Amino acid sequence: MSVILAETAGFCMGVKRAVDLVLDIAQRKG
């Protein structure tokens, strides 16, 4: 699974936190 985010996407903090959480879970599952 690969997640690509554009640096200029301009996510709000809520979305950024949600994305960070998903990425964290994905890394834990390997």
C-alpha positions in Angstrom: 0.0 0.0 0.0 1.4 3.4 -0.9 0.0 6.8 0.1 1.1 9.8 -1.8 0.3 13.3 -0.6 0.9 16.6 -2.3 2.7 19.0 -0.1 0.5 21.8 -1.5 -2.7 20.0 -0.7 -3.3 22.3 2.3 -5.1 19.8 4.5 -6.7 21.1 7.7 -5.4 19.8 11.0 -8.3 17.4 11.4 -7.6 15.7 8.0 -3.8 15.7 8.7 -4.4 14.0 12.0 -6.6 11.4 10.4 -4.0 10.7 7.7 -1.2 10.5 10.2 -3.3 8.0 12.2 -4.0 5.8 9.1 -0.3 5.9 8.2 0.7 4.9 11.8 -1.7 1.9 11.7 -0.4 0.9 8.3 3.2 0.9 9.5 2.3 -1.1 12.5 0.6 -3.8 10.4 3.7 -3.8 8.1 
